[in-house]
Amino acid sequence: MLEISQRFYRMIIKIKKQLKSDNKVSNEQNFSVKESYLHFASMKALVNSLNEISDQSDLERAVWEESIGFKSQRSIINEIIEQEDIYDKICESKYEGVDIKDLDESNFHSDIYNNYLKKGVIKIMNEGTENEYWDYAVFNRGFVDFINEDGMYAVGDTLYQVTDKYIKALKDSDFSKIELLKNATENDESNHIYIIHNESSLKGYNPKDRGFIENNWESSSG
């Protein structure tokens, strides 16, 4: 049974500190893109890549992602923000003098916003209040640099999905069961699928701790 432990995260932190102390990042591309998600050869390869892209500007990141045929959730959000700004300017002119109450809600946002809201990449916060806004749907922003629109990434023989409340894992080198992983809400040991983090079951989780490496996540499977 797959578990996330404190020892596991201490190992990641140790690798990250080692890379920083060396003051260099490996140029070896120990990852590939498979069906739109990143597949890292190892945890060290993942940390290496995170260190490298953390120094990139949004433009550099976009160029890099396009060159490898991948789009991260961070890039998706940047695209939504850009399109929403354009759409707002269009609407200011198009609906000048029109009472907002007379408009259909579908006219409030760009097509790309509506598309990714439907897909669950973004979600509406404080809906129906004067403080309503939209944000990443994924429960922890520490993942957005390397997960695709479905919340997928892989390390070695394990495929992961991160959602608004789960981290799920398919512990199988054959990733053909990806749809089962997407639909899973509980452990399915016969298909090697495990819920390794359930946000709603955690006690004392600090929402300010957004970094995926720093958090002590518990496993609902163990």
Secondary structure, DSSP 4 states (H G I P E B T S, - for coil): -----HHHHHHHHHHHHHHHHHT-------EEEETTEEEESSHHHHHHHHHHHTT--HHHHHHHHHHHT---HHHHHHHHHHHHHHHHHHHHHHTTT--GGGS-GGGSS-HHHHHHHHHTSEEEESTTSTT-EEEESSS-GGGTTT--TT-EEEETTEEEEE-SSEEEEEE-S-GGGHHHHHH-SS-BGGGTEEEEEEGGG-SS--TT---TTT--PPPTT-
